[in-house]
Amino acid sequence: MMRKLDQRGVAALEFCLVAVPLFMLMFAIFDLGRYAITMQSLRSLANAGARATMIKCYTPAVIAANSPSGCTDINTYLPDAQKQDVAPYLYVAGLTPTLGAASGASALTVTASVSFTMIMPIWGATFTNPSASTQIPF
């Protein structure tokens, strides 16, 4: 007569084997989703800064003089309240995005950037300082 083997605890052991890759995959998906939302918010913020600069700074006199050098202080054209309206996700977790402009020979470049930490340490410093920029030709 053959005895039946004891099967208690097999499910717990199988879950332990599967749990580590499952949670790593789940947190990696969360991280990449947060990164994608952050990049889209930064693009929106850079576009809003460029739009505010074009509306409030570039008058016909500035364009005729081909002198955009006085238009690099975006924070006067786009206050913090409007930045929060444009990209609310960036302000939810206490992040403070920066918005800056640099004037070149033929374009004004508006750059939005922020730094945050990822959940998974496997990314290293790859995704910790995302930034997006918009160029305004003149």
Buried (B, 14 or more C-beta within 10 A) or exposed (E): EEEEEEEEEEEEEEEEEEEEEEEEEEBBEEBBEBBEEBBEBBBBBBBBBBBBBBEEBBEEEBEEEEEBEEBBEBBEBBEEEBBBEBBEBBBEEEBEBEBBBEBEEEBBBBBBBBEBEBEBEEBEEEBEEBBBBBBBEB
